[in-house]
Structures are given as C-alpha cells and as structure tokens.
Amino acid sequence: MEALFETVRRSGHVGPYEMKCLCKDGSQFWMIQSGCTLEDGTIVMHCVDIGERKRVETELRQAEEKLRAASTAAKLGWYSYDVVSEEIYWSKELRSIVQVGPDEPLNLERLRQLIHPEDRAFIQSHLNKSLRECDEDGYHAEFRIVRSNGEIRWFENRGKVLAIDEEGKLQPRFAVGMLLDITERKAAEQSTRELNKTLEQQAIQRNELRELLQHITRIANEAKTVEMAMRVTLDQITQYNGWLVGHVWRLADDDSGQMQSTGLWHVRKDAALSLQKLGDFQQTRGGLRFASGQGMIGRVLQTNEPQWVEDATLDPLLNRISDVGFRAAIAFPITVDGEIVAVMEFLSDHVLSRNHFFLEILPHIGIQLGHLIARKRLEAIAANIAIAEQQRIGRELHDGIAQQLTGGALIAETLRRSLPEQMKSQFENVKHLSDILKQAHQDVRRLSNGLLPSPIESVDLLPTLHGLAADTVDRFHLKCDVDHHRFDEGFVCNDSVALVIYQIACEAVHNTIKHAQANQIVIELRSMDHFAMTVRDDGVGFTFTGPAHKTSAHGLRIMRYRAESIGGELKIDTAPNQGTSVTLTIPQRNCQS
C-alpha cells in the first residue's frame, strides 16, 4: 500500500485498476481501486467490490468455451450478446450455417433482417422476456432464418442469460447460446403429421361418407336459398372420391325440355394446376344445352337415374370432357314430385371406380334439394300473392277512399263559404273539418303510394331513401337518419335491385314503427366488395318465438323473398330490449349487372 500512496503523492492520482484482495478468513475478492491527492495533501482512495461482475465474466468465459467445444463437435453455431454495449459475437460455425460473411458486422437490426418476417415479433417478445426473467434454466425458441440466397431454414435457439445481482435485483449482463439447424427435423415432423392424418382418414373412411351426405341433406332442408344449398352440396361432394369440379344444370326457361347451365360451379383449388384449359372448358360447357339422351346430362334426363362414367376416354359421347383432361364423371337428378328440375354433375382428372353406396345416397340428396326448390316456389307464390293484395288495397285506397275524402273536403269548403251570417259561430268548426279531410286525404295518398311503389332508377336510390327518412320524421315524429358515408352512389347500377333495396328499407322501417317502440332509426349503406344495407333501431327487440315475431313474421318472409329474388341475403339481429338490425347483403355482380 505504501507504494500505492507514493504513486498518488508523486502523480496526484492513481487507477482505476483491478486487484484481488485477501480477507482475514482466507477468502479472496476482487475490487477496483482509484485515488487522488487533494489540495491540502490529503490522499483519498476509492474502492468498489466487483466480485459479482467477475463472477459473471468467468461464467461467460466458461460458457463460451463449452459452446465453442460443442459447436465444433456437433456442427452448430454459438453466440454471445453484451446487453449493455449491445455487442454481438457469432462463432465462425454460426456464420457459416446462416451464411453470414466472416467480416460482416452484426448488430440487432441485422439480426432482425435475418429472421423470417413472420417470426420477428415472436423473437423480439421472446428476447425481452428472457432478459427480463433471467431464468436459471435458460431459454429456448424455434424460428426461421432467411439466408442470403433466399433459402428459409429452421433453427433451434438454446441459451442462458447471465445476470448481476444489484441490490437484490437481477440485471441481465450477457446472453450466450447456440443455434442448431433443425430444418430436416421440421420437415420430418411435418411428414409424420401428414402420414398420421392420412392413416386416420383411411381408418374412418367407411363411416365418414354416410355422415357427410346426411349433413348435406340436412343443410339442403334448412338452407335459406336454393343457391346456398347447391353451393354447400357442391363443396362437400368435391371433397370426396377425387372430384375436382362440380356444376349444376337446370331446365331451360323456353319450355324446350333441355338442360342449360346455372352458372353455379365449384372448383377445387388444385384443379387449375391439374387442368390447364379449365377456364375455357367452363366457358364452353356453360354455353351448351342437352336434350334427353344427349351426353351424360341427357342420359340423366332420359332415365331419371344417376350416371357414373369411370373413364370418359372410353365413352365417345364424352370426348369434350376427356379432351380437357377429365376422366371420371358422375351426374344425378334433382327432382320435384318425381320430375327432374335440375342435374348436378362432378368431374375428376383420374379414373374412379363405381362406389355403389355413393350411388344409393345421391338420389336422396336430389330429392331433398328438390324439396327446397318446391318450398321456395311456394314462398314465391305466397309473396307474390301478398304483394298483389297490397297493390289491390293500394289501388282501392287511391281510387276509392282518397277520391271520397277529396270530395268531402270540397263539400266542407263549399259549406264554409256558404254559411249564413247567423251561423258564423260554426265557421271554425267547418274549417277544422275541411282541414281534417284534407290531411286524411294526404295520409291515404301516402299509404297508397307505399302499397303501390313506383319503379325507381338506381341513381335515385339515395335520394329516395332520404325521402323515406324525412317522411318517417314528418308523419311519425320518429328520428330517422341515412348514414351513407361508406357508400358509393355508383355502386348499384341495376334499377330492379335498387327497387328491392328500397322496398326492404320501407318494410323494415314500417316494422320498427309498428312494433319496436323505438326512438331512433338509422339506415346505413355500405359498398365494399358487396353492397350492404342495415336498418337499425333502438327499440324493444323481440325473440324468434315471441308474439312480436309472429306478428311481423309475414313481413320478414316477404323481405327474405325479395332479397333472394336478386341473389341477396337478409339477416336479422335482435334481442329483447336491445333493438333490432335488419341487414341486406347483395353480391357486387348482382348490383351492377
């Protein structure tokens, strides 16, 4: 120590430097010392215990030596990360595995660039958690790295955070670990999963087909629209027996008895890869017609039975199918009271042997779909009858009661003007009677106009809805707004569609006025990849089994029919004391065709 003091006296300061000290009990510890001389000659020495830091540095050095030995033996890479300085060191093995040059500088941003974009957020969260917890058991994660040549490789990261105890709280100082390329293991795991899935499917195949077809039958009976049921059936059946494409035919409208395409197709995602001319085939086949006995569709029409062609290349009548690359084909009838109204066909790009169980189930599916078609026909007839009755009442109101009220108002006005002087006391009563008759005439005219809606052009849709809202405010003193800030006025170009939109809005507003006890109605219009209109109120709502529902059920059926008539869908959201929302959605193609 004398030598130390002498150095301070001579130079005015000393250190800082590290030294190992010996305690009285024989133990050793590390400290860092520094000193200086004050103006009055006093020597001040400052000592700090750095034993914890030395311990961590020793652990880091030992860990690096172990990782270096392990990486050499196992051909994996190791790394270290200084949390304070953010310095990163990668072994030459790790740089080689990841394909990072030996002299390329590394920092946190460069590491982020190497990690696959989909894994970056996960790794950042994993790093923050590991540094925060300083778990004695270390950390572990699996993620992807994108090499410089674009190749994506999977890596397993195992390591440990070395921390310093500062006042009873662990502070991370270094992180050391190793990366192991596990790409082949990941591929093997994926292959194993796929193999297990295949084995499981094979084990349940005997029962699965029956259960699936029962599901299709139930959906066909419960579907809101014929198109929805057809699409579900196409989707489900194409998932079995290798069918790539499904298609629906229907009887032509010209009473020729021929079958023509409905335009309803279902194409599996892998079909385009297997069949290069699929698009041309769909366009060409969609323009064909089949009479009884012509082609496979004509055979179904002739026999009223399913037809299965195992290999189309062996059937001269199916050259158009086989030329595209299809091999197997099946078609079955959809019937109403035994009469064929449609045919559903499925095509495959490879030979398929007959499945007799499948053939037995198909006619039952056709019957169930036929029941749905018949039910929708009856609903259309009922809705048309209701509309016709509304129009009849509207005409009677317009031509009868409205005219009588007009006459009554004229008589009252004439009476008022001809009252003698001695009856002037009745002047105001007669004037009041005249005003009542005029107002009643206006109300009847509005009611008849509502029952006899005039055709509207699509460009007038928004102004007409604003008129509906204004009329609701004037007549019923009920707040009614039109929210169209997310609606493009040019989105709906079809006048018939615009009329149905307006009719459904009128019916929904009328139901609210009649049943909802609401304080406000909002008619919201939206145009995205489809058109949507929501008529929302803050009324009492209803349940689908209560008296309010029974009262408005007829109106809801008419709205659903109108929505389906233009290829749309109607959805009702309601609950007691939570208001009601009626949402109409229409595909874009229907709005603009």
C-alpha positions in Angstrom: 0.0 0.0 0.0 3.0 2.3 0.7 4.0 2.1 -2.9 0.4 2.9 -3.9 0.4 6.0 -1.7 3.8 7.1 -3.0 2.4 6.9 -6.6 -0.6 9.1 -5.6 1.7 11.7 -3.9 4.0 11.8 -6.9 1.4 11.9 -9.8 -1.6 13.3 -8.0 -3.8 10.3 -8.9 -3.8 6.6 -9.5 -6.1 4.0 -11.2 -8.6 2.8 -11.7 -7.3 -0.7 -11.7 -8.5 -4.1 -10.5 -6.9 -6.2 -7.8 -7.6 -9.3 -5.9 -7.7 -8.9 -2.1 -7.2 -11.4 0.7 -9.6 -11.4 3.7 -8.7 -12.3 7.2 -10.7 -15.5 6.9 -8.6 -16.5 4.0 -11.2 -15.8 1.3 -10.5 -13.7 -1.7 -12.5 -11.0 -3.5 -12.0 -8.6 -6.4 -12.1 -4.8 -6.1 -11.4 -1.8 -8.4 -9.4 1.0 -6.8 -8.7 4.6 -7.7 -7.2 7.5 -5.7 -6.2 11.2 -5.9 -4.4 13.9 -3.8 -6.4 16.9 -2.5 -5.0 20.4 -2.4 -4.2 20.1 1.3 -2.2 16.9 0.6 -4.9 14.5 1.8 -4.9 11.3 -0.1 -8.4 9.9 -1.0 -8.7 6.3 -2.1 -12.0 4.8 -3.6 -12.6 1.0 -3.7 -15.6 -0.8 -5.3 -16.4 -4.5 -4.8 -16.5 -6.1 -8.4 -16.8 -9.7 -7.3 -20.2 -10.2 -8.9 -19.1 -8.8 -12.2 -16.0 -11.0 -12.1 -18.2 -14.0 -11.4 -20.4 -13.3 -14.4 -17.4 -12.7 -16.7 -16.0 -16.1 -15.5 -19.3 -17.8 -16.2 -19.4 -16.2 -19.6 -15.9 -17.3 -20.5 -16.6 -20.8 -19.3 -19.9 -20.9 -21.3 -18.2 -19.6 -24.4 -15.5 -22.3 -24.1 -18.2 -25.0 -23.7 -20.2 -23.7 -26.6 -17.1 -23.5 -28.8 -16.3 -27.1 -27.9 -19.9 -28.2 -28.5 -20.2 -26.4 -31.8 -17.0 -28.0 -33.1 -18.3 -31.4 -32.2 -21.9 -31.0 -33.3 -21.5 -28.6 -36.2 -23.7 -26.0 -34.6 -23.0 -22.3 -34.0 -22.7 -20.3 -30.8 -23.1 -16.7 -30.0 -22.7 -14.1 -27.2 -24.5 -10.8 -26.6 -23.4 -8.0 -24.3 -26.6 -6.5 -23.0 -25.0 -3.2 -22.0 -22.9 -2.4 -25.1 -25.2 -4.4 -27.5 -22.1 -6.1 -28.9 -22.8 -9.4 -30.7 -20.3 -12.2 -31.4 -21.0 -15.1 -33.7 -18.7 -18.1 -34.0 -17.4 -18.9 -37.4 -19.5 -22.0 -37.4 -22.7 -20.0 -36.9 -21.7 -17.5 -39.6 -21.2 -20.4 -41.9 -24.6 -22.1 -41.1 -26.5 -18.8 -41.5 -24.4 -17.7 -44.5 -23.1 -14.5 -43.0 -19.7 -13.4 -44.1 -16.8 -13.7 -41.7 -16.2 -9.9 -41.7 -19.8 -8.8 -41.8 -20.6 -6.6 -38.8 -23.5 -7.8 -36.7 -26.0 -5.8 -34.7 -29.6 -6.1 -33.5 -31.0 -4.6 -36.7 -29.0 -7.0 -38.9 -30.3 -10.0 -36.8 -33.9 -8.7 -37.2 -33.4 -8.7 -41.0 -32.1 -12.3 -41.0 -35.2 -13.6 -39.1 -38.2 -14.5 -41.2 -40.7 -11.7 -41.2 -43.5 -13.8 -39.7 -41.2 -14.8 -36.7 -39.8 -11.3 -35.9 -42.4 -10.2 -33.5 -42.3 -13.6 -31.7 -38.4 -13.5 -31.4 -38.5 -9.9 -30.1 -41.0 -10.8 -27.5 -39.0 -13.9 -26.6 -35.8 -11.9 -26.2 -37.4 -9.3 -24.0 -39.0 -12.0 -21.8 -35.6 -13.9 -21.4 -33.7 -10.7 -20.5 -36.5 -9.7 -18.0 -36.7 -13.0 -16.2 -33.1 -14.2 -16.3 -34.3 -17.8 -15.8 -31.7 -20.1 -14.3 -32.9 -22.9 -16.6 -32.2 -20.7 -19.7 -34.3 -20.1 -22.7 -35.4 -22.0 -25.8 -37.1 -21.0 -29.1 -37.6 -22.2 -32.7 -37.7 -19.8 -35.6 -36.9 -19.4 -39.3 -33.9 -17.6 -40.8 -33.8 -16.4 -44.4 -30.3 -17.0 -45.9 -28.7 -14.6 -48.4 -29.8 -16.8 -51.3 -33.4 -16.7 -50.2 -33.5 -20.2 -48.7 -35.5 -20.5 -45.5 -34.1 -22.6 -42.7 -35.5 -23.6 -39.3 -33.2 -23.1 -36.2 -33.4 -24.1 -32.6 -32.1 -21.5 -30.2 -30.9 -22.6 -26.7 -29.1 -20.3 -24.3 -28.9 -18.6 -20.9 -28.9 -15.0 -19.6 -26.0 -14.2 -17.2 -27.1 -11.6 -14.7 -25.6 -9.4 -12.0 -27.3 -9.1 -8.6 -27.6 -5.4 -7.9 -29.2 -4.6 -4.6 -31.2 -7.8 -4.6 -32.4 -7.4 -8.2 -31.0 -9.4 -11.2 -29.8 -7.2 -14.0 -29.0 -9.0 -17.3 -25.4 -8.6 -18.4 -24.7 -11.2 -21.1 -26.7 -13.8 -23.2 -24.9 -16.8 -24.5 -26.4 -19.6 -26.5 -26.2 -21.8 -29.6 -28.2 -22.2 -32.8 -28.9 -25.6 -34.4 -30.2 -26.1 -37.9 -33.4 -28.2 -37.5 -34.8 -27.8 -41.0 -34.6 -31.5 -41.7 -36.2 -32.3 -38.4 -39.1 -29.9 -39.1 -39.6 -31.5 -42.5 -39.7 -34.9 -40.9 -42.2 -33.8 -38.3 -44.4 -32.4 -41.0 -44.2 -35.6 -43.0 -45.1 -37.5 -39.8 -48.1 -35.4 -39.2 -49.3 -35.8 -42.8 -48.8 -39.5 -42.6 -50.8 -39.7 -39.3 -53.6 -37.7 -40.9 -53.7 -40.0 -43.9 -53.9 -43.1 -41.7 -56.6 -41.5 -39.6 -58.7 -40.6 -42.7 -58.3 -44.2 -44.0 -59.5 -45.6 -40.7 -62.7 -43.6 -40.6 -63.5 -43.5 -44.3 -66.2 -46.2 -44.2 -68.4 -44.2 -41.9 -67.5 -40.7 -42.9 -69.1 -40.7 -46.3 -72.5 -41.6 -44.9 -72.3 -38.9 -42.2 -71.2 -36.3 -44.7 -74.1 -37.0 -47.0 -76.5 -36.9 -44.1 -75.1 -33.5 -43.3 -75.6 -32.3 -46.9 -79.2 -33.5 -46.7 -79.8 -31.5 -43.5 -78.3 -28.4 -45.0 -80.4 -28.7 -48.1 -83.5 -28.8 -45.9 -82.5 -25.9 -43.7 -80.9 -23.5 -46.3 -82.4 -20.1 -46.8 -81.8 -20.1 -50.6 -81.6 -22.7 -53.3 -78.2 -21.3 -54.4 -76.8 -21.7 -50.9 -77.9 -25.3 -50.6 -76.4 -26.0 -54.1 -73.1 -24.5 -53.2 -72.8 -26.4 -49.9 -73.6 -29.6 -51.7 -71.0 -28.9 -54.5 -68.4 -28.0 -51.9 -68.9 -31.1 -49.7 -69.1 -33.7 -52.5 -66.0 -32.4 -54.3 -64.0 -33.2 -51.1 -64.6 -37.0 -51.7 -63.5 -39.6 -54.2 -61.2 -37.2 -56.1 -63.8 -34.9 -57.6 -62.2 -31.7 -58.8 -65.2 -29.8 -60.3 -68.9 -29.6 -59.5 -71.5 -28.0 -61.7 -75.3 -27.5 -61.6 -77.7 -27.7 -64.6 -81.4 -26.7 -64.8 -84.3 -26.9 -67.2 -84.3 -24.1 -69.8 -86.8 -21.3 -69.5 -88.1 -21.8 -73.1 -90.0 -25.0 -72.4 -87.7 -26.9 -74.7 -87.1 -29.6 -72.1 -83.4 -29.1 -72.5 -80.9 -28.7 -69.7 -78.8 -25.5 -69.5 -76.1 -24.3 -67.1 -77.0 -22.4 -64.0 -73.5 -20.8 -63.8 -73.0 -22.5 -60.4 -69.5 -24.1 -60.3 -67.3 -25.3 -57.5 -63.7 -25.8 -58.4 -61.1 -27.3 -56.0 -58.0 -25.2 -55.5 -55.7 -27.8 -57.1 -57.9 -28.2 -60.2 -56.3 -25.3 -62.1 -52.9 -27.0 -61.7 -54.1 -30.3 -63.0 -56.2 -28.9 -65.9 -54.6 -26.1 -68.0 -57.7 -25.5 -70.1 -60.2 -25.4 -67.2 -61.3 -21.8 -67.8 -62.0 -22.4 -71.4 -63.8 -25.6 -70.6 -66.1 -23.8 -68.1 -66.9 -21.1 -70.6 -67.6 -23.6 -73.4 -69.6 -26.1 -71.3 -71.6 -23.2 -69.8 -73.0 -22.4 -73.2 -74.1 -25.9 -74.0 -77.6 -27.4 -73.9 -78.5 -31.1 -73.5 -81.7 -32.7 -74.7 -82.9 -36.0 -73.4 -80.4 -38.8 -74.2 -77.6 -36.4 -75.2 -74.4 -36.8 -73.3 -74.3 -37.7 -69.7 -76.6 -34.9 -68.7 -79.1 -36.1 -71.3 -78.9 -39.7 -70.0 -79.9 -38.5 -66.5 -82.8 -36.5 -68.1 -83.8 -39.6 -70.0 -83.5 -42.2 -67.2 -84.1 -40.1 -64.1 -81.2 -42.0 -62.5 -77.6 -41.2 -61.6 -75.0 -41.8 -64.2 -71.4 -42.8 -63.4 -68.6 -42.8 -66.1 -65.5 -44.4 -64.8 -63.3 -43.4 -67.7 -64.5 -40.7 -70.1 -61.8 -41.7 -72.7 -63.8 -44.9 -73.3 -67.1 -43.1 -74.0 -67.4 -41.5 -77.4 -70.2 -39.2 -76.1 -67.8 -37.6 -73.6 -65.0 -36.5 -75.9 -65.4 -32.9 -74.8 -64.8 -33.9 -71.2 -61.8 -36.2 -71.8 -60.1 -33.8 -74.2 -59.7 -31.3 -71.3 -58.1 -33.9 -69.1 -61.1 -35.2 -67.1 -61.6 -38.9 -66.8 -64.3 -39.9 -64.3 -67.7 -38.2 -64.3 -70.9 -38.5 -62.3 -74.3 -36.8 -62.5 -77.6 -37.3 -60.6 -81.1 -35.7 -60.9 -82.7 -33.2 -58.6 -86.4 -33.9 -58.6 -89.7 -32.2 -57.5 -92.6 -34.7 -57.3 -90.6 -37.2 -59.4 -90.0 -34.6 -62.2 -86.4 -33.6 -63.0 -85.8 -29.8 -62.4 -82.0 -29.8 -62.3 -78.9 -32.1 -62.6 -75.7 -31.9 -60.6 -72.5 -33.2 -62.1 -69.0 -33.8 -60.8 -65.7 -34.4 -62.7 -62.4 -35.9 -61.8 -59.0 -35.9 -63.6 -58.4 -39.6 -62.9 -60.3 -42.9 -63.3 -62.7 -43.7 -60.4 -64.4 -47.0 -59.9 -68.1 -47.0 -59.1 -69.0 -46.6 -55.4 -72.4 -48.3 -55.0 -73.0 -46.8 -51.6 -72.4 -43.3 -53.0 -74.8 -44.0 -55.9 -77.5 -45.1 -53.5 -77.2 -41.9 -51.5 -77.2 -39.4 -54.4 -81.0 -39.7 -55.4 -81.9 -38.9 -51.8 -79.8 -35.8 -51.9 -81.5 -34.9 -55.2 -85.0 -35.3 -53.6 -84.0 -33.1 -50.6 -82.7 -30.4 -52.9 -86.0 -30.7 -54.8 -88.0 -30.2 -51.7 -86.1 -27.0 -51.1 -86.9 -25.8 -54.6 -90.6 -26.7 -54.2 -90.7 -24.8 -50.9 -89.1 -21.7 -52.4 -91.6 -21.8 -55.2 -94.4 -21.8 -52.7 -92.8 -19.0 -50.8 -92.5 -17.0 -54.1 -96.2 -17.6 -54.8 -97.2 -16.6 -51.3 -95.1 -13.4 -51.5 -96.4 -12.5 -55.0 -100.0 -13.0 -53.7 -99.2 -10.8 -50.7 -97.7 -8.1 -53.0 -100.7 -8.3 -55.3 -103.0 -7.9 -52.4 -101.1 -4.9 -51.2 -101.3 -3.4 -54.6 -105.1 -4.1 -54.8 -105.6 -2.4 -51.4 -103.4 0.5 -52.6 -105.5 0.9 -55.8 -108.7 0.8 -53.8 -107.4 3.4 -51.4 -106.2 5.6 -54.2 -109.3 5.2 -56.4 -112.0 5.0 -53.7 -111.3 6.4 -50.3 -108.9 9.1 -51.5 -111.4 10.4 -54.0 -114.2 10.3 -51.4 -112.0 12.3 -49.0 -111.3 14.8 -51.7 -115.0 15.2 -52.4 -115.7 15.5 -48.7 -113.1 18.2 -48.3 -114.6 20.2 -51.3 -118.1 19.9 -49.8 -116.8 21.2 -46.4 -115.0 24.1 -48.1 -118.2 25.0 -50.1 -120.3 24.7 -46.9 -117.9 27.0 -45.0 -118.1 29.7 -47.7 -121.9 29.5 -47.9 -122.7 29.7 -44.2 -125.3 32.4 -43.5 -124.4 35.3 -41.2 -126.4 33.9 -38.3 -124.2 30.6 -38.4 -120.8 32.3 -38.3 -120.2 30.6 -34.9 -119.8 27.3 -36.8 -117.3 28.8 -39.3 -114.2 27.5 -37.4 -115.7 24.0 -36.9 -116.4 23.6 -40.6 -112.9 24.9 -41.5 -111.4 22.4 -39.0 -113.5 19.6 -40.6 -112.1 20.6 -44.0 -108.6 20.6 -42.7 -109.1 17.1 -41.2 -110.4 15.7 -44.5 -107.5 17.2 -46.4 -105.0 15.7 -44.0 -106.7 12.4 -44.2 -106.6 12.5 -48.0 -102.8 13.2 -47.8 -102.3 10.3 -45.4 -104.4 7.9 -47.6 -102.3 9.0 -50.7 -99.1 8.3 -48.8 -100.4 4.9 -47.7 -101.5 4.0 -51.2 -98.2 5.2 -52.7 -96.4 2.9 -50.2 -98.6 0.0 -51.3 -98.1 0.9 -55.0 -94.4 1.7 -55.1 -93.3 3.4 -58.3 -90.2 2.0 -60.1 -87.1 3.9 -59.2 -83.8 4.3 -61.1 -80.6 3.2 -59.4 -79.3 6.8 -59.5 -82.3 7.9 -57.3 -81.7 5.2 -54.7 -80.0 7.5 -52.1 -82.4 10.5 -52.6 -85.4 8.1 -52.3 -84.1 6.7 -49.0 -83.6 10.2 -47.7 -87.2 10.8 -48.7 -88.3 7.7 -46.7 -86.4 9.0 -43.7 -87.9 12.5 -44.0 -91.4 11.1 -44.3 -90.9 8.9 -41.2 -89.9 12.0 -39.2 -92.8 14.1 -40.5 -95.5 11.5 -40.1 -94.5 9.6 -37.0 -92.2 12.1 -35.3 -89.6 9.4 -35.1 -85.9 10.3 -35.6 -84.7 8.6 -38.8 -81.2 9.1 -40.4 -79.5 7.8 -43.5 -75.8 7.0 -43.0 -74.1 6.8 -46.4 -70.5 8.0 -45.8 -69.2 4.5 -46.7 -71.5 4.1 -49.7 -70.5 4.8 -53.4 -73.6 6.1 -55.1 -72.5 4.5 -58.4 -72.1 1.0 -56.9 -75.8 0.0 -57.5 -76.4 0.2 -61.3 -79.4 -2.2 -61.6 -82.8 -0.5 -61.4 -84.5 -3.7 -60.3 -82.0 -4.2 -57.5 -82.4 -0.6 -56.4 -86.2 -1.0 -56.2 -85.9 -4.1 -54.0 -83.4 -2.3 -51.7 -85.9 0.5 -51.3 -88.8 -1.9 -50.7 -86.9 -3.8 -48.0 -85.9 -0.5 -46.3 -89.6 0.5 -46.3 -90.7 -2.8 -44.8 -88.0 -2.6 -42.1 -88.9 0.9 -41.2 -92.6 0.0 -41.2 -92.0 -2.9 -38.8 -90.0 -0.6 -36.5 -92.8 1.9 -36.4 -95.4 -0.7 -35.8 -93.6 -3.0 -33.3 -90.3 -1.6 -31.9 -91.4 1.3 -29.7 -88.1 2.9 -30.9 -86.8 6.4 -30.5 -84.4 6.3 -33.5 -83.9 4.5 -36.8 -80.7 4.5 -38.8 -80.5 3.3 -42.4 -76.8 2.6 -43.0 -75.5 1.9 -46.6 -72.1 0.4 -47.3 -70.3 -0.6 -50.5 -67.2 -2.7 -50.4 -66.8 -5.9 -52.4 -70.5 -6.2 -51.9 -73.5 -4.0 -51.1 -74.9 -3.9 -47.6 -77.8 -2.0 -46.0 -78.6 -2.2 -42.3 -81.8 -0.7 -40.9 -81.1 -0.4 -37.1 -83.4 0.8 -34.3 -83.1 1.2 -30.5 -86.4 -0.4 -29.7 -87.6 -3.3 -27.6 -86.4 -6.0 -29.9 -88.0 -9.5 -29.9 -87.3 -13.2 -29.7 -87.9 -15.5 -32.6 -90.6 -17.4 -30.7 -92.5 -14.5 -29.1 -95.7 -12.7 -30.2 -93.8 -9.8 -31.7 -92.1 -12.3 -34.1 -95.4 -13.9 -35.0 -96.9 -10.5 -35.8 -94.0 -9.5 -38.1 -93.2 -12.9 -39.5 -95.1 -12.3 -42.7 -93.2 -9.1 -43.4 -89.9 -10.8 -42.7 -90.8 -13.6 -45.1 -91.6 -11.1 -47.8 -88.3 -9.3 -47.2 -86.3 -12.5 -47.4 -88.1 -13.5 -50.6 -87.3 -10.1 -52.1 -83.6 -10.4 -51.0 -83.3 -13.9 -52.5 -85.0 -12.7 -55.8 -81.9 -10.5 -56.5 -79.4 -13.0 -55.2 -79.1 -11.3 -51.8 -79.3 -12.4 -48.2 -81.2 -11.0 -45.3 -80.0 -11.3 -41.7 -82.0 -10.3 -38.5 -80.1 -9.5 -35.3 -82.3 -8.8 -32.3 -82.8 -9.5 -28.6 -85.3 -8.2 -26.0 -84.6 -4.6 -25.1 -81.5 -4.4 -27.4 -83.1 -3.2 -30.6 -83.2 -4.8 -34.0 -80.9 -4.8 -37.0 -82.1 -5.9 -40.5 -79.1 -6.3 -42.8 -79.4 -6.9 -46.5 -76.2 -8.0 -48.4 -76.0 -8.3 -52.2 -73.0 -9.5 -54.3 -71.4 -6.8 -56.4 -72.1 -8.6 -59.7 -75.8 -8.6 -58.9 -75.8 -4.8 -58.2 -74.1 -4.0 -61.5 -75.5 -6.5 -64.0 
